[in-house]
Amino acid sequence: MLRWSSESTGRDVDLAAIVNPDAPVGILGGPELVALGRAAVANAVDAAPAGALADVIGDTLAVRAAAVAGAFELYNRIVDGTGLQVSAARRQTHGDIVGILRLETFPHSDR
């Protein structure tokens, strides 16, 4: 979604910031969004990233961002739970994202 929205709005967003905290994201609240995403998939509960994001972009947008992060985590759990495989064609279509995020290192990458 971030990639699509950045392309449709003409913003230059660096997806590498998801795996490299030192990379500039390129949007207001970018580092805080990355921290929120990391917190959403962490083993421990940490509300601090949501608060930090709200300080930068406001409560309403921070709540929306948290809802999106939660939804994506839910989708990932569903996919993992069902064993859904990503087709080779889909991985090839999104090869640049696979490379940027180093997704080929996950156990499912050889499917």
N, C-alpha and C positions, 0 to 999 in steps of 0.2 A: 504494500500500500504506500509506504513512504517513497519508494522508487517511482511509482506511478504518479503520485501527487506532486513529487518534485519535478517530474518531466512535464506534467500538464500545467504547472504554474511557472515553469522556467527557472526554478531554483536549482542551484548546484549543491546537491547533498552527497556527502561521502559515506557510503554504506560501510566502508572499512572501519569506521568509528565503532561499529557494533562489536568488533573483535579487537580493536586497538584503541584503548581509552585515550591515547595521546593524539589521535587523529581528530582534526576539526570536523564537526558534523556539517556545519554550514547553515544552520537555522537557529532561530531564537529558541533557547531552551534545549538545544541539541544534546549537550552533555547530560543534562538532567533527564531527558527522555531515554538516553542510553542507560543511565543508572536505574531508571524506573523499569526498563525492560529486563535488566539484570536481576533486579529485586523480584520481579514477577516470576522468574524461573528458579530462584534461589531456594535452598532448603529451609532457611530461617525467615521468619516474618520480619520485614523492615519497612516501616511506613515513612522513614526519613526521605527517601527519594521522591515520593509523591508530594511531600511538603515542600521540598526544595524546588520541584517543578512548579508548584502553585505559586511560590514566591516570584518566579520568573514570568510565567505566562498567565497567571490568575487561576482562581479556584475552578471556574467552569471548564476551562480547557484542560486543566490537570485531571479533573474527574473524567472527562471524555477520553483522555489519553490512558488513564488507568483502566477504563472499561475496555478499550481496544486491546491493551496488553493482556488483560484477563481473558478476553475472548480468544485471542491467539493462543494463549497457554492452554485453554480448554480444547481448541481445535487440535493442537499438537498431542494432547493426551488421548483424544479420540483416535487420531491416526495411529499413534503408538499402540493403543489398546486393541485396535482391529488388525494391526499388521499390514495396513495399506502400504503398498509400495509405490514409489515415484517412478514413472516410466523413464526409460533411457532417453526417449524423445523429449520429455519434459525437462530432464536434467540438462540435455544438450541445448534446448531453447534458452534456459536460464543459466547457461554455463558461466557467464561472467559473475553472476551473483554467487554461484556455487564456489567459484574461485575466491572471490572477495571474502566470503564468510567462512572459507575453508570447510565447507560442508562435506567434502569428499573424505574427511577424516572420521566421519561418523560410521558406525557399524553397518548401516543400511546402504552405504554408498556403492557397494558392489552388486546391488540388485539390478 
